[in-house]
């Protein structure tokens, strides 16, 4: 099947940011007396909106984070990104060779999306079709951001394919009635992640952009997966 619209998640799919960002968030939370193992933190929160993360942390630790917590975290994270952030290997080539409509639908803020995509020279490839969870009432794993993106692009959900690296994101895409492809090429991916994506409903899982580009261009038989878990 040829899809009319490709919806890309940002962190972990377009930019190799998850490990950098989550490592900093864990360290920043420690300054408020909140301890998380990095692996556990990423397993629970990658792919979710800041609001969802805050609510979960506050409920589990019976406390309230400062109102400017995420603003401060974002400012400091972007400083780290300026010297360390890289695009996912092969993503620039994929963007240049796929001819379907494309957009970004992410749990990140609009400000952060513009900053990070600009750093790796991807912003101009997508603007103005860059959508943030700030534009909808519920973040992933709710389907709202993907349905919003499809509506803005005037494409039926059944004709959309979502590229996601997180179980929460995969679940959101499936709930939106879209085909979801898992991606495991980011530096944050650990053993067993492919199975998590498949369990949430990803129809395919790829570990590099070249394989994904071929699939997007030509399709592949149902049930095909890349057995390399990105390790």
C-alpha positions in Angstrom: 0.0 0.0 0.0 1.2 3.5 -0.8 0.4 6.0 2.0 -0.7 9.5 1.3 0.8 11.0 4.4 3.8 10.1 6.5 3.6 11.4 10.1 7.0 11.4 11.8 7.5 11.6 15.5 10.5 13.9 16.3 12.6 12.7 19.2 14.2 9.3 18.5 12.9 9.3 14.9 14.2 12.5 13.3 16.7 13.6 15.9 18.8 11.4 18.2 17.7 13.3 21.3 16.1 10.9 23.7 19.1 9.7 25.7 20.5 13.3 26.0 17.2 14.8 27.1 16.1 12.1 29.5 19.5 11.9 31.1 19.3 15.6 31.9 15.7 15.4 33.1 16.7 12.6 35.6 19.6 14.8 36.9 17.3 17.9 37.1 14.7 15.9 39.1 17.4 14.9 41.5 17.8 18.6 42.5 14.2 18.4 43.7 14.8 15.2 45.7 13.2 13.0 43.1 15.2 9.9 42.2 14.7 7.9 39.0 16.9 5.2 37.4 17.5 6.5 33.8 16.3 3.3 32.2 13.1 3.2 34.3 12.4 6.8 33.6 12.7 6.4 29.9 10.6 3.2 29.9 7.8 5.1 31.7 7.9 8.5 30.1 9.5 8.5 26.6 6.8 9.6 24.1 4.6 11.3 26.7 3.8 15.0 27.0 5.3 17.2 29.7 1.9 17.5 31.3 1.4 13.8 31.5 4.9 13.3 32.9 4.4 16.0 35.6 1.1 14.6 36.7 2.5 11.1 37.0 5.5 12.3 39.0 3.5 14.5 41.3 1.0 11.8 42.0 3.6 9.1 42.7 5.8 11.4 44.8 2.9 13.3 46.5 4.4 16.7 45.6 4.1 19.6 43.1 6.8 20.5 40.7 7.6 24.2 40.2 5.5 25.9 37.6 8.6 26.7 35.5 10.1 23.2 35.8 9.7 22.3 32.1 10.7 25.8 30.9 13.9 25.6 32.9 14.5 22.0 31.8 13.9 22.9 28.1 16.3 25.9 28.3 19.1 23.8 29.7 18.5 20.9 27.5 18.6 23.1 24.4 22.0 24.3 25.5 23.3 20.7 25.6 21.7 20.1 22.2 23.5 22.9 20.6 26.8 21.0 20.9 25.7 17.4 21.0 22.4 16.9 19.1 22.6 15.0 15.8 20.0 13.9 13.3 19.2 10.2 13.1 21.6 8.6 10.7 20.1 8.5 7.2 17.1 10.7 7.9 18.1 13.5 5.6 18.4 11.1 2.7 15.0 9.5 3.5 13.3 13.0 3.6 14.9 13.9 0.3 13.8 10.7 -1.5 10.3 10.2 -0.3 7.6 12.0 -2.2 4.5 11.6 -0.1 3.1 14.4 2.1 5.1 14.6 5.3 4.6 16.2 8.7 5.8 16.0 12.3 3.6 15.2 15.2 5.4 15.3 18.5 5.0 15.5 22.3 7.6 18.2 22.4 6.7 21.9 22.7 6.4 24.0 19.5 9.4 26.1 20.6 11.5 23.0 21.2 10.5 21.5 17.9 11.5 24.6 16.0 14.9 24.8 17.8 15.9 21.2 17.6 14.8 20.6 14.0 16.6 23.8 13.0 19.8 22.6 14.7 20.0 19.5 12.4 18.7 21.3 9.3 15.4 19.5 9.2 13.0 22.4 10.0 12.8 23.8 6.5 11.9 20.3 5.2 8.7 20.2 7.3 7.6 23.7 8.1 4.7 24.7 8.4 3.6 21.1 8.9 5.0 20.6 12.4 2.4 19.8 15.1 2.9 19.7 18.9 0.9 18.1 21.7 0.4 21.7 22.9 -2.2 22.0 20.2 -4.4 19.2 21.5 -6.1 18.4 24.8 -4.5 15.0 25.4 -0.9 13.9 24.8 0.2 10.4 23.6 -0.8 7.6 24.1 -4.1 9.4 23.3 -4.6 9.6 19.5 -5.3 13.4 19.5 -2.0 14.7 18.0 -2.1 12.2 15.1 -5.7 12.9 14.4 -5.1 16.6 14.5 -2.1 16.2 12.1 -4.2 14.2 9.6 -7.0 16.8 9.8 -4.6 19.7 9.2 -3.1 17.8 6.2 -6.6 16.9 4.9 -5.8 13.2 4.8 -8.0 10.4 6.2 -6.3 8.5 9.1 -6.5 5.2 7.2 -4.2 6.7 4.5 -1.6 7.8 7.0 1.5 5.9 8.2 3.1 6.9 11.5 6.8 6.5 12.3 7.3 6.1 16.0 10.1 4.9 18.4 8.1 4.7 21.7 5.4 2.3 22.8 3.2 5.3 23.9 3.5 6.8 20.4 2.7 3.5 18.7 -0.4 3.1 20.9 -1.5 6.6 20.0 -1.1 5.9 16.2 -3.0 2.6 16.4 -5.8 4.4 18.4 -6.0 7.0 15.6 -6.7 4.2 13.1 -3.4 4.6 11.3 -0.7 2.2 10.2 2.2 2.5 12.6 5.8 1.6 11.8 8.3 1.2 14.7 11.8 2.7 14.5 14.7 1.4 16.7 17.7 3.3 15.3 18.1 5.8 18.1 20.9 5.7 20.6 18.4 5.2 23.5 17.1 1.9 22.2 17.8 -1.2 24.3 17.3 -4.9 23.9 13.7 -5.9 23.8 12.4 -2.6 22.5 11.3 -4.0 19.1 9.0 -6.5 20.9 7.4 -3.6 22.9 6.6 -1.7 19.7 5.1 -4.8 18.1 3.1 -5.6 21.2 1.5 -2.1 21.0 0.5 -2.7 17.4 3.4 -1.6 15.1 3.1 -3.6 11.8 6.7 -3.3 11.0 9.9 -2.4 12.9 13.1 -1.0 11.2 16.4 -0.2 12.7 17.8 2.1 10.0 16.4 4.7 7.7 17.5 3.0 4.5 15.3 0.0 5.2 12.5 2.3 6.1 12.9 4.3 2.9 12.7 1.2 0.8 9.5 0.1 2.6 7.9 3.5 2.3 8.7 3.6 -1.4 7.8 0.0 -2.4 6.0 -1.5 0.6 6.6 -5.0 1.8 4.5 -8.2 2.6 2.4 -7.9 5.7 4.1 -9.3 8.8 7.6 -8.3 7.6 9.8 -7.0 10.5 13.4 -6.2 10.9 14.7 -8.6 13.5 17.7 -6.4 14.3 16.7 -4.6 17.5 19.0 -1.7 16.9 21.8 -3.1 19.0 
